[in-house]
Amino acid sequence: MASAAPTKLYADDVSLVVVLIDTNPFFWTTSEKNSSSLSFADFISHVLPFLNAIMLLNQLNQVVLIATGVNSCEYIYDSSLPHQQSADGKMPAFYSEILTKLEQFVSKDQRLAKNDSSLTMSSLLSGSLSLALCYIQKIFRAGPLHPQPRILCLQGSPDGPEQYVGIMNAIFSAQRSMIPIDSCVLGTQNSAFLQQASHITGGIYQKPAYPDGLFQYLSAVFATDLQSRSFLRLPKPPGVDFRASCFCHKKTIDMGYICSVCLSIFCKHHKKCSTCGSNFNQSQQDASSTLDHKRKTPEA
């Protein structure tokens, strides 16, 4: 399949890394109660040096940070934009800017979450993936020269089956544009969505066994550019969960019913497709009589 992205790059080792960080308060509140898991503050303390390391690897490298909340998602940092210099000389200038914007975003997202009782424990991953792909497409259309893009998802919250369609659309869009989606899962369970995303787009999926060493995982595995990956022995997932979510109850299923018109998936038999409106209530006897009638009808 032909790529929709331009083929001229600055160089093979110049990267545009769009990082999606999970700020879901439900997940991090539970994680802080578990002594074997990272707190959100410790998590950020691993992520910031990783972002700095990417920009130090090549002066043309670009980093974009997107926060993924439970109710919203937002651009937090873009290294290509002009930024104010920090008065604190003890840390890089962009650290304080990211921390300030993250604090503002988390506070706003928590207020929205308290006002919406229908929210689930999952983060808005489909929205942040869409933001990342839109930004990369803007870079593609800015000119013939651009860095090699990739997306890194730092996810802790469980999958939201209600986001299945949006996430799969984003995955196939990334595949068409040849944009790898890397995944680093910090939760207690593997993410079926991110396993499929990394498998389909040619990215890396990893669930760190020791969260306290997150920076080592990020710098050794996810900081490498796409050209260097062909020379390295990178971790491979033990398997990929290809199960889908039904369109009726938004639950992950092993077996189900598929609409032959629009390929919507349902866990139970329905008389009518809720997506495209096709009728499923024709009985087997009616279907066979219709087929016999068609066979007996003379050709014009």
NORZI-V541139 format. One record per backbone hydrogen bond with DSSP energy under -1.0 kcal/mol. CO is the residue of the C=O (numbers start at 1). NH is the residue of the N-H. E is the energy in kcal/mol with one decimal. If there is no record, write none. Layout:
# NORZI-V541139
co->CO nh->NH e->E
co->CO nh->NH e->E
This chain:
# NORZI-V541139
co->11 nh->14 e->-1.3
co->14 nh->148 e->-2.8
co->15 nh->62 e->-2.6
co->16 nh->150 e->-2.2
co->17 nh->64 e->-2.3
co->18 nh->152 e->-2.7
co->19 nh->66 e->-2.9
co->20 nh->154 e->-3.2
co->21 nh->68 e->-3.0
co->24 nh->28 e->-2.1
co->25 nh->29 e->-2.1
co->26 nh->30 e->-1.4
co->27 nh->31 e->-2.4
co->28 nh->32 e->-2.1
co->34 nh->37 e->-1.6
co->39 nh->43 e->-2.4
co->40 nh->44 e->-2.3
co->41 nh->45 e->-1.8
co->43 nh->47 e->-1.8
co->44 nh->48 e->-2.4
co->46 nh->50 e->-1.0
co->47 nh->51 e->-2.3
co->48 nh->52 e->-2.1
co->49 nh->53 e->-2.3
co->50 nh->54 e->-1.9
co->51 nh->55 e->-1.6
co->52 nh->56 e->-1.5
co->53 nh->57 e->-1.4
co->58 nh->61 e->-1.6
co->62 nh->17 e->-2.6
co->63 nh->79 e->-2.7
co->64 nh->19 e->-3.0
co->65 nh->76 e->-3.2
co->65 nh->77 e->-1.5
co->66 nh->21 e->-2.4
co->67 nh->74 e->-1.7
co->68 nh->23 e->-2.6
co->69 nh->124 e->-2.9
co->72 nh->69 e->-2.6
co->74 nh->67 e->-2.6
co->77 nh->65 e->-2.8
co->78 nh->81 e->-1.5
co->92 nh->95 e->-1.3
co->94 nh->98 e->-2.3
co->95 nh->99 e->-2.6
co->96 nh->100 e->-2.2
co->97 nh->101 e->-2.2
co->98 nh->102 e->-2.7
co->99 nh->103 e->-2.1
co->100 nh->104 e->-2.0
co->101 nh->105 e->-2.5
co->102 nh->106 e->-2.9
co->103 nh->107 e->-2.0
co->104 nh->108 e->-2.1
co->105 nh->109 e->-2.8
co->106 nh->110 e->-2.3
co->107 nh->111 e->-1.8
co->108 nh->112 e->-2.0
co->109 nh->113 e->-2.1
co->110 nh->114 e->-2.0
co->111 nh->115 e->-1.1
co->123 nh->125 e->-2.1
co->124 nh->128 e->-1.7
co->125 nh->129 e->-2.4
co->126 nh->130 e->-1.7
co->127 nh->131 e->-2.1
co->128 nh->132 e->-2.2
co->129 nh->133 e->-2.4
co->130 nh->134 e->-2.4
co->131 nh->135 e->-2.2
co->132 nh->136 e->-2.2
co->133 nh->137 e->-2.4
co->134 nh->138 e->-1.8
co->135 nh->139 e->-1.8
co->136 nh->140 e->-2.2
co->137 nh->141 e->-1.8
co->146 nh->10 e->-1.0
co->148 nh->16 e->-2.3
co->150 nh->18 e->-2.4
co->151 nh->182 e->-3.6
co->152 nh->20 e->-3.1
co->153 nh->184 e->-3.0
co->154 nh->22 e->-1.7
co->155 nh->186 e->-3.2
co->160 nh->163 e->-2.7
co->161 nh->164 e->-1.6
co->163 nh->167 e->-2.7
co->164 nh->168 e->-2.5
co->165 nh->169 e->-2.3
co->166 nh->170 e->-1.9
co->167 nh->171 e->-2.4
co->168 nh->172 e->-2.4
co->169 nh->173 e->-1.8
co->170 nh->174 e->-2.3
co->171 nh->175 e->-2.2
co->172 nh->176 e->-2.1
co->173 nh->177 e->-1.7
co->174 nh->179 e->-2.9
co->175 nh->178 e->-1.1
co->180 nh->151 e->-2.6
co->182 nh->153 e->-2.7
co->183 nh->206 e->-2.2
co->184 nh->155 e->-1.7
co->191 nh->195 e->-2.1
co->192 nh->196 e->-2.1
co->193 nh->197 e->-2.3
co->194 nh->198 e->-2.6
co->195 nh->199 e->-2.1
co->196 nh->200 e->-2.8
co->197 nh->201 e->-2.0
co->198 nh->203 e->-1.8
co->204 nh->183 e->-3.3
co->206 nh->185 e->-2.1
co->210 nh->213 e->-1.9
co->211 nh->214 e->-1.5
co->213 nh->217 e->-1.6
co->214 nh->218 e->-2.7
co->215 nh->219 e->-2.9
co->216 nh->220 e->-2.1
co->217 nh->221 e->-2.1
co->218 nh->223 e->-1.1
co->225 nh->229 e->-1.3
co->228 nh->231 e->-1.7
co->229 nh->232 e->-1.0
co->232 nh->234 e->-1.0
co->244 nh->253 e->-2.4
co->251 nh->246 e->-2.6
co->257 nh->266 e->-3.1
co->259 nh->263 e->-1.7
co->264 nh->259 e->-2.7
co->265 nh->247 e->-3.8
co->266 nh->257 e->-3.5
co->271 nh->280 e->-4.4
co->273 nh->277 e->-1.4
co->278 nh->273 e->-2.9
co->283 nh->287 e->-2.0
co->284 nh->288 e->-2.2
co->285 nh->289 e->-2.2
co->286 nh->290 e->-2.1
co->287 nh->291 e->-1.8
co->288 nh->292 e->-2.3
co->289 nh->293 e->-2.2
co->290 nh->294 e->-1.9
co->291 nh->295 e->-1.7
co->292 nh->296 e->-1.9
co->293 nh->297 e->-1.2
